[in-house]
Amino acid sequence: MIRKLRTARDNQQWMLDLALNMRGRVQNFERDDLEVPPGKRARNYRMLPKVWREAAERHEALARRAHAKGAHASATAHYDHAVEAYRMAQHPIYFDNHPVKKQLVRKLNEMVDRRSEVASYPIERVEVPFDDGKTISCLLHLLPDRRKAPCVIYVPGMDQTKEVFPKAAHNIAIERGFHVLAMDGPGQGSSNLQKIRAIGDNYERAGAAVISYLQQRPEVDRRKIAIYGISMGSYWSLRLSSYDHRAACVVSSVACFNPNNTIFTQSSPRFKQMFMYMAGYEDEEQFDEEVANNMTVRGHLDKITCPTLLVTGEFDPLCPLEDAVEAFEDLRVPKEMWVFENQYHPLWSIANLGGLDCHDYVLDWLQMTMMGRKLSRRHRRIAYIREHGDGPFGDCSWTPPIRRGQAYF
């Protein structure tokens, strides 16, 4: 008997395996950098947990030796790598109770805790109460002196977890005076293992619970809590900001906030495979009807009340530029949008920023918006950031050459 495929496009798995074998890319095939560990090669998707586990074990061994010798800076850097590699190893396993996934998650948690022992600033585990005695698991990265300061809530993407940002060896938020709380929202990391699914308004309610927790922390300036979402987190951050109005500002970056769910229909089948797991669905038609059809920012953006920054690549296939422009127009608050020329979905190490990540400039914008200048109520700016230009703070204001509803190329 032939086993029924979970999604209609699962029959394209051989193409995904071929692309991974030939390009070293798991998805977002527009980019040229590798998505496998340096020196490793995965010839199909089933190999990914193994090659990432091997990379994690290498960095774990180096970290332990440095840790034992008191070389805490080197140990922190190696633990960062081990954390990321164990995170990547467990991620492609789409089964909550799979023994390999559970062991990899245990190793991930162990590396996070060992890293906290050697990091140059405090990192705390936080469990925010949620439904039915469950918790939203978070990592709180505090400024070294624990002073009262603004805090950024990091909302990870579909293929991220709370461990991905910031890196302890180079915490770019500390350099700008921010605490950071990174959360495993519904469907992510620890939430998957607790069966907290990415459905309905779960993410909005989870984010609101996190804000309430932060407002009780003595280290956090309760008036200066920002929300920063990446990729699918760009969608969740906008929905959260429309649901809970306590944030001082919101950044929705590496765009995945279009109203048409391009991610589930025109992009790599892996996105839908992953999100059905995150939502707890096995039936594709039921998932489309009950989840995918309702995943839109349309009708929500005009409810956001704080300054908002949207960040996207000019040719991001997960959010065509015309959809990003439409979202920008629907906002009724002080707003900016950065469009990076000739860029796609991940905005890491890009020429438009001299090789930096979008994280660096986003945190600069947050610093200026929350700690410096106050945007006027009529602030409205779209920046077209050229591939070899002078960045988003240069003279790059732009009017998109399309009207609402028109396709951009």
PyMOL commands that set and color helices and strands:
alter all, ss='L'
color gray80, all
select helices_A, chain A and resi 8-23+45-68+72-90+99-118+131-133+162-164+174-176+190-193+202-214+232-243+262-265+269-279+284-290+292-294+301-303+321-330+351-353+358-371
alter helices_A, ss='H'
color red, helices_A
select strands_A, chain A and resi 123-129+135-141+149-155+179-183+220-230+249-253+308-313+335-340+380-385
alter strands_A, ss='S'
color yellow, strands_A
deselect
rebuild
show_as cartoon
